[in-house]
Amino acid sequence: MRLRLPLWQPVVAAVFVFLPAPIVIVIAASFSHTGYLDLPPWPLSLRWYIALLSDTEWLGAIGTSLALAFVAASASVLTALCAAQVLARRRFTGSHFIGLLLMLPLVFPHAALAVVMVGLLMSFGAGGTFAGLLLVHAILTLPYAYRPLIGSVMSLDTDMEEAAMSLGARPFYVLRRVSLPLIRPGLITGFLFAFIVSFDEVTVTMFLTGPDITTLPVKIFHAIQETSDPVVGAVSSLIVLVTILAVMLVQRVVRLEQFAGHGGSDTAVPARRSHA
Amino acid sequence: MPTGRSLYLALLPAILLLTLLTFGLAKLIAVSFDTGHGIGLASYVGFFARPDYVRMLWRTLLVALATTVICVLIGYPTAWFISRCQAHRSLFLLLVILPWLVSVVVRTYGWIVLLGNKGLINNLLVLMGATQRPIPLMFNLVGVIIGLVHISLPFMILAILAAFRHLDGALAEAAMSLGARPWQSFRRVILPLTMPGVMSGCSLVFLSTTGVIVTPLLLGGLRDGMMGTQIYQEMFIVFSYPKAATMAVLLALCGVLVIVPLQWLERRMSRHSRAAQA
């Protein structure tokens, strides 16, 4: 059927200009001599990238963010994988509730979640530490890891596992050689999603960083707010680059469409889509 | 696969993390009801006694509502376009997903470069002689809503796109071959069947928008505070955890009050649409 909404063509065209606009601008500005987008934007220069590479504070923040995202995403995916194995196979009192709680960080307003996390870390005296940030990021990324995994585990053909077991394979051998390879797309999607979400997170994290530790997005936030450090453009372009690399990785391993479908975006209540 | 009771052991890590989360939530609620000498509503009474706080709560809800409505209006045709797109479908999908995955601070920085008084848009307008003085596009609610729509739009598009993917295109064709005009077939067939996607997109966008901090802090003016920015100030300038906790509980409560009816509607509609498609 033809699309006959009034004005739809200009609207769709405008959306596809609107969405990439700020990102394209960030990259363009990072190469300008002043660090801002002047007209005309000449001469081009790499000075902000060079300035960035000699700034240990920025490099430290990049290192922290990469390490945090990697460890938090790993923890979150492992937790979600274990939970999905149980929740996809068994129904028991409270199983639905656990599934809902796992999705909670996605729908809970982040400003409120930030206060929750501050209170939680204060109780352990873990504010401003890597361990504290790790705990919070593991919780925050749970929905993004759980969603694709529960989908994969649910669509898993349990006959394959049973066949392997009836042929005498031990449970962990079955897990390693049968189940895990079958849910590989879910695992990779979940991990990359969790990694990106952790690497990008700022709203909650900025309540928890301290003098000893800060993440890249939080440092960018403070740099924008306080002064206008032109290095921000170069650093932001690097973030865009990391994101593009991650998305390319996704496209190689799973289809982009599948990735989008699991983005925790098609319904606020989990598992329903997975049943379909 | 491990079988039997030992399988339940696999739930332990999740239960550990969720217990910590629940503990934090419980502590938040407890602090907000603590009056210093017992349990009471004092901090909530204190919140609603301040007209500036109440105005801020309304502003938060209105900004979230405006963002949600704009996202539906421009997201629906975009999702439809992508779902029907044959040739460069993955390219268009990429144009939605890539900005969605780039950090909010980076995108906000891009908007500052674009929207500022000396930003690209105003520079171009002045250069073309369209305006003498720069038009204020930032440090006001216009800037905040532009930034928020940019953050939320991909969520909305992907949610509606998922609904379109479940939609059987033949249904609309059938309606038309039975004599329905395109508009009728849209209103009576396509729209109802994709409504569950719209509803879940709306819930997600509304909820996430009520809790934003970075966008209103960087793109809004001093008088455009939202609940999120106020919570930020209570924590970092006033150092008042109890006040921030009260606001956080109110924020979550507002979300629940808006979302529960929406979810109920969505469930009803998806039941209807499934019945219609069956």
Chai-1 contact restraints between the chains, C-beta under 6 A:
chainA,res_idxA,chainB,res_idxB,connection_type,confidence,min_distance_angstrom,max_distance_angstrom,comment,restraint_id
A,M1,B,A172,contact,1.0,0.0,6.0,A-B,restraint_1
A,L3,B,W80,contact,1.0,0.0,6.0,A-B,restraint_2
A,R4,B,P182,contact,1.0,0.0,6.0,A-B,restraint_3
A,L5,B,P77,contact,1.0,0.0,6.0,A-B,restraint_4
A,W8,B,P77,contact,1.0,0.0,6.0,A-B,restraint_5
A,V11,B,I74,contact,1.0,0.0,6.0,A-B,restraint_6
A,V11,B,P77,contact,1.0,0.0,6.0,A-B,restraint_7
A,V12,B,P77,contact,1.0,0.0,6.0,A-B,restraint_8
A,V12,B,T78,contact,1.0,0.0,6.0,A-B,restraint_9
A,V12,B,F81,contact,1.0,0.0,6.0,A-B,restraint_10
A,V15,B,I74,contact,1.0,0.0,6.0,A-B,restraint_11
A,V15,B,T78,contact,1.0,0.0,6.0,A-B,restraint_12
A,F16,B,L95,contact,1.0,0.0,6.0,A-B,restraint_13
A,L19,B,L95,contact,1.0,0.0,6.0,A-B,restraint_14
A,L19,B,P99,contact,1.0,0.0,6.0,A-B,restraint_15
A,P22,B,R107,contact,1.0,0.0,6.0,A-B,restraint_16
A,P22,B,G110,contact,1.0,0.0,6.0,A-B,restraint_17
A,P22,B,W111,contact,1.0,0.0,6.0,A-B,restraint_18
A,I23,B,P99,contact,1.0,0.0,6.0,A-B,restraint_19
A,I23,B,V102,contact,1.0,0.0,6.0,A-B,restraint_20
A,I23,B,G110,contact,1.0,0.0,6.0,A-B,restraint_21
A,I25,B,G110,contact,1.0,0.0,6.0,A-B,restraint_22
A,I25,B,V113,contact,1.0,0.0,6.0,A-B,restraint_23
A,I25,B,L114,contact,1.0,0.0,6.0,A-B,restraint_24
A,V26,B,G110,contact,1.0,0.0,6.0,A-B,restraint_25
A,A29,B,V113,contact,1.0,0.0,6.0,A-B,restraint_26
A,L37,B,V113,contact,1.0,0.0,6.0,A-B,restraint_27
A,L37,B,L120,contact,1.0,0.0,6.0,A-B,restraint_28
A,L39,B,N123,contact,1.0,0.0,6.0,A-B,restraint_29
A,T79,B,P13,contact,1.0,0.0,6.0,A-B,restraint_30
A,T79,B,A14,contact,1.0,0.0,6.0,A-B,restraint_31
A,C82,B,A10,contact,1.0,0.0,6.0,A-B,restraint_32
A,C82,B,P13,contact,1.0,0.0,6.0,A-B,restraint_33
A,A83,B,L11,contact,1.0,0.0,6.0,A-B,restraint_34
A,A83,B,A14,contact,1.0,0.0,6.0,A-B,restraint_35
A,Q85,B,A10,contact,1.0,0.0,6.0,A-B,restraint_36
A,V86,B,L7,contact,1.0,0.0,6.0,A-B,restraint_37
A,V86,B,A10,contact,1.0,0.0,6.0,A-B,restraint_38
A,V86,B,L11,contact,1.0,0.0,6.0,A-B,restraint_39
A,L101,B,L18,contact,1.0,0.0,6.0,A-B,restraint_40
A,V107,B,L207,contact,1.0,0.0,6.0,A-B,restraint_41
A,P109,B,L207,contact,1.0,0.0,6.0,A-B,restraint_42
A,P109,B,T210,contact,1.0,0.0,6.0,A-B,restraint_43
A,P109,B,G211,contact,1.0,0.0,6.0,A-B,restraint_44
A,P109,B,L251,contact,1.0,0.0,6.0,A-B,restraint_45
A,P109,B,G255,contact,1.0,0.0,6.0,A-B,restraint_46
A,H110,B,G211,contact,1.0,0.0,6.0,A-B,restraint_47
A,A111,B,G211,contact,1.0,0.0,6.0,A-B,restraint_48
A,A111,B,I213,contact,1.0,0.0,6.0,A-B,restraint_49
A,A111,B,G228,contact,1.0,0.0,6.0,A-B,restraint_50
A,A111,B,I231,contact,1.0,0.0,6.0,A-B,restraint_51
A,A112,B,G211,contact,1.0,0.0,6.0,A-B,restraint_52
A,A112,B,A248,contact,1.0,0.0,6.0,A-B,restraint_53
A,A112,B,L251,contact,1.0,0.0,6.0,A-B,restraint_54
A,A112,B,A252,contact,1.0,0.0,6.0,A-B,restraint_55
A,V115,B,A244,contact,1.0,0.0,6.0,A-B,restraint_56
A,V115,B,A245,contact,1.0,0.0,6.0,A-B,restraint_57
A,V115,B,A248,contact,1.0,0.0,6.0,A-B,restraint_58
A,V116,B,G24,contact,1.0,0.0,6.0,A-B,restraint_59
A,V116,B,L25,contact,1.0,0.0,6.0,A-B,restraint_60
A,V116,B,L28,contact,1.0,0.0,6.0,A-B,restraint_61
A,G119,B,G24,contact,1.0,0.0,6.0,A-B,restraint_62
A,G119,B,K27,contact,1.0,0.0,6.0,A-B,restraint_63
A,G119,B,L28,contact,1.0,0.0,6.0,A-B,restraint_64
A,L120,B,G24,contact,1.0,0.0,6.0,A-B,restraint_65
A,I139,B,L17,contact,1.0,0.0,6.0,A-B,restraint_66
A,I139,B,L21,contact,1.0,0.0,6.0,A-B,restraint_67
A,E161,B,M1,contact,1.0,0.0,6.0,A-B,restraint_68
A,P171,B,M1,contact,1.0,0.0,6.0,A-B,restraint_69
A,P171,B,P2,contact,1.0,0.0,6.0,A-B,restraint_70
A,V174,B,M1,contact,1.0,0.0,6.0,A-B,restraint_71
A,L175,B,M1,contact,1.0,0.0,6.0,A-B,restraint_72
A,I196,B,L101,contact,1.0,0.0,6.0,A-B,restraint_73
A,D200,B,S103,contact,1.0,0.0,6.0,A-B,restraint_74
A,V202,B,V104,contact,1.0,0.0,6.0,A-B,restraint_75
A,V202,B,V105,contact,1.0,0.0,6.0,A-B,restraint_76
A,V202,B,V214,contact,1.0,0.0,6.0,A-B,restraint_77
A,T203,B,I213,contact,1.0,0.0,6.0,A-B,restraint_78
A,T203,B,V214,contact,1.0,0.0,6.0,A-B,restraint_79
A,P217,B,S103,contact,1.0,0.0,6.0,A-B,restraint_80
A,P217,B,V105,contact,1.0,0.0,6.0,A-B,restraint_81
A,I220,B,V105,contact,1.0,0.0,6.0,A-B,restraint_82
A,F221,B,V105,contact,1.0,0.0,6.0,A-B,restraint_83
A,I224,B,Y109,contact,1.0,0.0,6.0,A-B,restraint_84
A,I224,B,L218,contact,1.0,0.0,6.0,A-B,restraint_85
A,S236,B,V106,contact,1.0,0.0,6.0,A-B,restraint_86
A,S236,B,Y109,contact,1.0,0.0,6.0,A-B,restraint_87
A,I239,B,S103,contact,1.0,0.0,6.0,A-B,restraint_88
A,I239,B,V106,contact,1.0,0.0,6.0,A-B,restraint_89
A,V240,B,V102,contact,1.0,0.0,6.0,A-B,restraint_90
A,T243,B,L101,contact,1.0,0.0,6.0,A-B,restraint_91
A,T243,B,V102,contact,1.0,0.0,6.0,A-B,restraint_92
A,V247,B,L98,contact,1.0,0.0,6.0,A-B,restraint_93
A,L256,B,S90,contact,1.0,0.0,6.0,A-B,restraint_94
A,L256,B,L93,contact,1.0,0.0,6.0,A-B,restraint_95
A,A260,B,I97,contact,1.0,0.0,6.0,A-B,restraint_96
A,A260,B,L158,contact,1.0,0.0,6.0,A-B,restraint_97
A,G261,B,A162,contact,1.0,0.0,6.0,A-B,restraint_98
A,G263,B,L158,contact,1.0,0.0,6.0,A-B,restraint_99
A,S265,B,F155,contact,1.0,0.0,6.0,A-B,restraint_100
A,S265,B,L158,contact,1.0,0.0,6.0,A-B,restraint_101
A,S265,B,A159,contact,1.0,0.0,6.0,A-B,restraint_102
A,D266,B,A159,contact,1.0,0.0,6.0,A-B,restraint_103
A,D266,B,A162,contact,1.0,0.0,6.0,A-B,restraint_104
A,T267,B,S200,contact,1.0,0.0,6.0,A-B,restraint_105
A,A268,B,S200,contact,1.0,0.0,6.0,A-B,restraint_106
A,A268,B,S203,contact,1.0,0.0,6.0,A-B,restraint_107
A,A268,B,L204,contact,1.0,0.0,6.0,A-B,restraint_108
